[in-house]
Every structure is written in structure tokens, then in C-alpha cells.
Amino acid sequence: YGVLGNHDIFSGPDEIQRALTKYGVHVLRDERVELDAGLDLVGAGDLHSEKGRRASLALARQGTILLTHNPDMLLALDEEEKQRVGLLIGGHTHGGQVRLPSLGPILNQADPRLQPGLNHIPGYPPALVNAGLGYVTLPLRLNRPPQVTIVDVLPGPLKGAC
């Protein structure tokens, strides 16, 4: 499963979705699917380029995994949505791409509380942020290698499991 990001939307979302589908990726564009583990997975539209479309989240059950490009979507959730989401998975930040020792990322492209890895912000569901594979502007990564995260979804309640 995957969602489109801001650069995908700007570059031709339908063509990119067709290419991903050709390789077996089910692209979720404000869509909900039920996983084999009995959990709902919702793919939201990009927060800025698609205004964070997530109407399908209203149909999801508690403990839903929300897949989104921009992890700032976490901070845009209303109270009802926060109750439905058990885990948000996002990227967008490239992990800071260039990180200076002791100072951290030069540019994070998301709320500074949302760093690569599992994030816990009081009052919000947990957010897993991936540093991704790409880069912005310069083909350079410093102290932030590319990252692929594999998430195994197991049956059982997700709320509070992270």
C-alpha cells in the first residue's frame, strides 16, 4: 500500500499511480481498506497539495492505521479522528536529509516533534515517521541514510500498543 506525496501530485499523480500499480502497489487516495489482521488502513491525500483529504477516515474503526505522506497530518486530526487512529505512518521530511552532529536536521519539513522513528506527542496517536529514500534539491544526505521501514501488522488491538 502507498500514498502519493506532494511531488507526485505536482508531477502527474495519475501517471505515478499507474506506474506504482503496475508493480503491485495499491495506492490509497482517501481510501479505506480492511487488512487481513482485521484492522482498517486509511490512505489520506497529501496535507498541502490535496488539502489532506481523509473523508474515508470517518468510516474507519478505532485502531485504524493512517497512512499519509506528510506527518504533520497528525496535528490536523480533529478529536474524533484522534480516537479512530491507532497509528499514523508518514514520511515527507527525508529525515532532515542533512543533519549536523549535536544540532540535528538543518531543515525538517515538518513539525520538529516529528522526527524519524516512533513519535509520541501528548494528546495524539503515535506517529511512525520514515526518512525515505529520496532527497530535495541536492542529491545529498549527511548523517541521515536512506530508510525503508517494514511494518508487520498483527491481529489484536492497536490502541496503546506502540
Disulfide bonds with the S-S distance in Angstrom:
none
